[in-house]
Amino acid sequence: MLKERKKYKVKYITDKKGNKKEVILSINEYNQLLEDIEDLAIAAAREKDVLIDHDKVIEQLRKDGLL
């Protein structure tokens, strides 16, 4: 499921012709953006992980005496 796109209060630094050259974000927005990028990298790295059905995990935990 996709999350709603976040709205950032972005300011731009432009050249003399008005072309956007750089972006200014608040430190909080910058940190949130870094955290989101890290989350995406983790998700991408786990894309091929084998998934186990919840009921099977519970069954195995009970079998192993952990529940």
C-alpha positions, 0 to 999 in steps of 0.5 A, spaced: 500 500 500 502 506 498 502 512 503 500 519 501 505 523 498 508 528 504 508 535 502 514 539 504 515 546 505 521 547 499 525 553 497 529 553 491 535 557 489 535 559 482 540 562 477 539 568 474 535 565 469 530 563 474 532 555 473 532 551 479 539 549 482 538 547 489 533 545 494 532 548 501 528 544 506 528 544 514 532 540 518 526 536 520 524 535 513 531 533 511 531 528 516 524 525 515 527 524 507 533 521 509 529 516 514 524 514 508 530 513 503 533 508 508 526 505 509 525 504 502 533 501 501 531 496 507 524 494 503 528 493 497 533 489 500 528 484 503 524 484 496 526 476 495 525 474 503 521 468 504 515 469 507 512 465 512 504 464 514 503 467 521 499 461 523 505 457 521 509 461 525 505 460 531 504 453 530 512 452 530 513 456 536 508 452 540 511 446 537 518 448 539 515 450 546 516 458 545 508 459 546 
